[in-house]
């Protein structure tokens, strides 16, 4: 039975999905055999995203229930699990719900070395599992809170940003409400915060009347894959891209490189400001993770009057590159190859697209290793979500090498951008994060009302590694700043 479409006032969404019914099409069936030739990645990403978000009892999906049970999100080789079977049974019971009910319950010098972080992470696995076994989502009253996903159209034709909004059902659409905006990192999407929405909504939306927004950056996630504005050189697939902006060890302060940085940053942050204008948001608390943290910082530097509080969660690109640093210098030949590919606009997503049927296995291996402390079905949904947003048409990913040099140092670091910006700032890291919190502490005294916090038992994805501590910390910082 289809769900009634319920939205609080003041949310000008378009909820149009893929125009074709991919589920029963030939291309959809081929997807199960050779995923890289299917045009349905956007739709399949929507299915996986909705399954993750359906952990919010107040989330209203626009997708039919049968699509949320699609076999592509089930474990391979017919494997089953009692918890998963119970979850599927709960989802199938959606058909028996009273159609008059609007809500559906459904279930310091350089970055740390990878080896050091990996070893510490492996040592912490039992604690991560304990975090999740003891993690109980707070109850949010679905008669008071509603969440919807939709597209917010931007100024250019066919450009939009995929957006989740959580608001009160009695929201009158006024523009003076406090707003928290969550922005994901590289090769990710708004679904990465699925463990956090309940806790944040309970404290901020239900109890205090805030709105929460989560976005997919333009050209990423499920937002429109708008062509990144580059020079006329084209690769074999017809995607144009600019020529090498610099070579390893070159001067990132050159006018040409700085112009590319301006172009790359503007692609994302100008779209974010269009999005803000379309939704009538006067001022927001802006939270960004990893690359999203860098872009949130760049946005705040350009539009400081639009941000009341900047939250940078394990942001990339904080420190200056050490003098004379060259990625891979003195290292193996592989490092030099990686640096050359990076500067030539090859991306990890491009690799996953290129290897065809091996792509899902690579992503599944990553998801199972990095997030194996999550329930099994969540890992499968997460894998499907990551894979389908990664292999969709390349767009925003091509801006990355304009922003970051090999080695994950920013060509225009936040240590350069943020001093002088008169907006309260909070930096948040995990205690085994490969982003080093000491870089934020180094510049803390140069920033306006800045705080640095470190979460225990958490790595770079601290919102998933330790969701309760993350939610509690974010709420404490957000409400503490809002009260001043």
RAUR-V414849 format. One record per residue. N is the residue number from 1. SS is DSSP state (@ for helix, = for strand, . for the rest). Layout:
BEGIN
n->N ss->SS
n->N ss->SS
END
This chain:
BEGIN
n->1 ss->.
n->2 ss->.
n->3 ss->.
n->4 ss->.
n->5 ss->.
n->6 ss->.
n->7 ss->.
n->8 ss->.
n->9 ss->.
n->10 ss->.
n->11 ss->.
n->12 ss->.
n->13 ss->.
n->14 ss->=
n->15 ss->.
n->16 ss->.
n->17 ss->.
n->18 ss->.
n->19 ss->.
n->20 ss->.
n->21 ss->.
n->22 ss->@
n->23 ss->@
n->24 ss->@
n->25 ss->.
n->26 ss->@
n->27 ss->@
n->28 ss->@
n->29 ss->@
n->30 ss->@
n->31 ss->@
n->32 ss->@
n->33 ss->@
n->34 ss->.
n->35 ss->@
n->36 ss->@
n->37 ss->@
n->38 ss->.
n->39 ss->.
n->40 ss->.
n->41 ss->@
n->42 ss->@
n->43 ss->@
n->44 ss->@
n->45 ss->@
n->46 ss->@
n->47 ss->@
n->48 ss->@
n->49 ss->@
n->50 ss->@
n->51 ss->@
n->52 ss->@
n->53 ss->@
n->54 ss->.
n->55 ss->.
n->56 ss->.
n->57 ss->.
n->58 ss->.
n->59 ss->=
n->60 ss->.
n->61 ss->.
n->62 ss->.
n->63 ss->.
n->64 ss->.
n->65 ss->@
n->66 ss->@
n->67 ss->@
n->68 ss->@
n->69 ss->.
n->70 ss->.
n->71 ss->@
n->72 ss->@
n->73 ss->@
n->74 ss->.
n->75 ss->.
n->76 ss->@
n->77 ss->@
n->78 ss->@
n->79 ss->.
n->80 ss->.
n->81 ss->.
n->82 ss->@
n->83 ss->@
n->84 ss->@
n->85 ss->@
n->86 ss->@
n->87 ss->@
n->88 ss->@
n->89 ss->@
n->90 ss->@
n->91 ss->@
n->92 ss->@
n->93 ss->@
n->94 ss->@
n->95 ss->@
n->96 ss->@
n->97 ss->.
n->98 ss->.
n->99 ss->.
n->100 ss->.
n->101 ss->.
n->102 ss->.
n->103 ss->.
n->104 ss->.
n->105 ss->.
n->106 ss->.
n->107 ss->.
n->108 ss->.
n->109 ss->.
n->110 ss->.
n->111 ss->.
n->112 ss->.
n->113 ss->.
n->114 ss->@
n->115 ss->@
n->116 ss->@
n->117 ss->@
n->118 ss->@
n->119 ss->@
n->120 ss->@
n->121 ss->@
n->122 ss->@
n->123 ss->@
n->124 ss->.
n->125 ss->@
n->126 ss->@
n->127 ss->@
n->128 ss->@
n->129 ss->@
n->130 ss->@
n->131 ss->@
n->132 ss->@
n->133 ss->@
n->134 ss->.
n->135 ss->.
n->136 ss->.
n->137 ss->.
n->138 ss->.
n->139 ss->.
n->140 ss->.
n->141 ss->.
n->142 ss->.
n->143 ss->.
n->144 ss->.
n->145 ss->=
n->146 ss->=
n->147 ss->=
n->148 ss->=
n->149 ss->=
n->150 ss->=
n->151 ss->=
n->152 ss->=
n->153 ss->=
n->154 ss->.
n->155 ss->.
n->156 ss->.
n->157 ss->.
n->158 ss->.
n->159 ss->.
n->160 ss->=
n->161 ss->=
n->162 ss->=
n->163 ss->=
n->164 ss->=
n->165 ss->=
n->166 ss->=
n->167 ss->=
n->168 ss->=
n->169 ss->.
n->170 ss->.
n->171 ss->.
n->172 ss->.
n->173 ss->.
n->174 ss->.
n->175 ss->.
n->176 ss->.
n->177 ss->.
n->178 ss->.
n->179 ss->=
n->180 ss->=
n->181 ss->=
n->182 ss->=
n->183 ss->=
n->184 ss->.
n->185 ss->.
n->186 ss->.
n->187 ss->.
n->188 ss->.
n->189 ss->.
n->190 ss->@
n->191 ss->@
n->192 ss->@
n->193 ss->@
n->194 ss->.
n->195 ss->.
n->196 ss->.
n->197 ss->@
n->198 ss->@
n->199 ss->@
n->200 ss->@
n->201 ss->@
n->202 ss->@
n->203 ss->@
n->204 ss->@
n->205 ss->@
n->206 ss->@
n->207 ss->.
n->208 ss->.
n->209 ss->.
n->210 ss->.
n->211 ss->=
n->212 ss->=
n->213 ss->=
n->214 ss->=
n->215 ss->=
n->216 ss->.
n->217 ss->.
n->218 ss->.
n->219 ss->.
n->220 ss->.
n->221 ss->.
n->222 ss->.
n->223 ss->.
n->224 ss->.
n->225 ss->.
n->226 ss->.
n->227 ss->.
n->228 ss->.
n->229 ss->.
n->230 ss->.
n->231 ss->.
n->232 ss->.
n->233 ss->.
n->234 ss->=
n->235 ss->.
n->236 ss->.
n->237 ss->.
n->238 ss->.
n->239 ss->.
n->240 ss->=
n->241 ss->.
n->242 ss->.
n->243 ss->.
n->244 ss->.
n->245 ss->.
n->246 ss->.
n->247 ss->.
n->248 ss->.
n->249 ss->.
n->250 ss->.
n->251 ss->.
n->252 ss->.
n->253 ss->.
n->254 ss->.
n->255 ss->@
n->256 ss->@
n->257 ss->@
n->258 ss->@
n->259 ss->@
n->260 ss->@
n->261 ss->@
n->262 ss->@
n->263 ss->@
n->264 ss->@
n->265 ss->@
n->266 ss->@
n->267 ss->@
n->268 ss->@
n->269 ss->@
n->270 ss->@
n->271 ss->@
n->272 ss->@
n->273 ss->@
n->274 ss->@
n->275 ss->@
n->276 ss->@
n->277 ss->@
n->278 ss->@
n->279 ss->.
n->280 ss->.
n->281 ss->.
n->282 ss->.
n->283 ss->.
n->284 ss->=
n->285 ss->=
n->286 ss->=
n->287 ss->=
n->288 ss->=
n->289 ss->=
n->290 ss->.
n->291 ss->@
n->292 ss->@
n->293 ss->@
n->294 ss->@
n->295 ss->@
n->296 ss->@
n->297 ss->@
n->298 ss->@
n->299 ss->@
n->300 ss->@
n->301 ss->@
n->302 ss->@
n->303 ss->.
n->304 ss->@
n->305 ss->@
n->306 ss->@
n->307 ss->=
n->308 ss->=
n->309 ss->=
n->310 ss->=
n->311 ss->=
n->312 ss->=
n->313 ss->=
n->314 ss->.
n->315 ss->.
n->316 ss->.
n->317 ss->.
n->318 ss->.
n->319 ss->.
n->320 ss->.
n->321 ss->.
n->322 ss->.
n->323 ss->.
n->324 ss->.
n->325 ss->.
n->326 ss->.
n->327 ss->.
n->328 ss->.
n->329 ss->.
n->330 ss->.
n->331 ss->.
n->332 ss->.
n->333 ss->@
n->334 ss->@
n->335 ss->@
n->336 ss->@
n->337 ss->@
n->338 ss->@
n->339 ss->@
n->340 ss->@
n->341 ss->@
n->342 ss->@
n->343 ss->@
n->344 ss->.
n->345 ss->.
n->346 ss->.
n->347 ss->.
n->348 ss->@
n->349 ss->@
n->350 ss->@
n->351 ss->@
n->352 ss->@
n->353 ss->@
n->354 ss->@
n->355 ss->.
n->356 ss->.
n->357 ss->.
n->358 ss->@
n->359 ss->@
n->360 ss->@
n->361 ss->@
n->362 ss->@
n->363 ss->@
n->364 ss->@
n->365 ss->@
n->366 ss->@
n->367 ss->@
n->368 ss->@
n->369 ss->@
n->370 ss->@
n->371 ss->.
n->372 ss->.
n->373 ss->.
n->374 ss->.
n->375 ss->.
n->376 ss->@
n->377 ss->@
n->378 ss->@
n->379 ss->@
n->380 ss->@
n->381 ss->@
n->382 ss->@
n->383 ss->@
n->384 ss->@
n->385 ss->@
n->386 ss->@
n->387 ss->@
n->388 ss->@
n->389 ss->@
n->390 ss->@
n->391 ss->.
n->392 ss->.
n->393 ss->.
n->394 ss->.
n->395 ss->.
n->396 ss->@
n->397 ss->@
n->398 ss->@
n->399 ss->@
n->400 ss->@
n->401 ss->@
n->402 ss->@
n->403 ss->@
n->404 ss->=
n->405 ss->=
n->406 ss->.
n->407 ss->.
n->408 ss->.
n->409 ss->=
n->410 ss->=
n->411 ss->.
n->412 ss->.
n->413 ss->.
n->414 ss->@
n->415 ss->@
n->416 ss->@
n->417 ss->@
n->418 ss->.
n->419 ss->.
n->420 ss->.
n->421 ss->.
n->422 ss->.
n->423 ss->.
n->424 ss->=
n->425 ss->=
n->426 ss->=
n->427 ss->=
n->428 ss->=
n->429 ss->=
n->430 ss->=
n->431 ss->.
n->432 ss->.
n->433 ss->.
n->434 ss->.
n->435 ss->.
n->436 ss->.
n->437 ss->@
n->438 ss->@
n->439 ss->@
n->440 ss->@
n->441 ss->@
n->442 ss->@
n->443 ss->@
n->444 ss->@
n->445 ss->@
n->446 ss->@
n->447 ss->.
n->448 ss->.
n->449 ss->.
n->450 ss->=
n->451 ss->=
n->452 ss->=
n->453 ss->=
n->454 ss->=
n->455 ss->=
n->456 ss->.
n->457 ss->.
n->458 ss->.
n->459 ss->.
n->460 ss->.
n->461 ss->.
n->462 ss->@
n->463 ss->@
n->464 ss->@
n->465 ss->@
n->466 ss->.
n->467 ss->@
n->468 ss->@
n->469 ss->@
n->470 ss->@
n->471 ss->@
n->472 ss->@
n->473 ss->@
n->474 ss->@
n->475 ss->@
n->476 ss->@
n->477 ss->@
n->478 ss->@
n->479 ss->@
n->480 ss->@
n->481 ss->@
n->482 ss->@
n->483 ss->.
n->484 ss->.
END
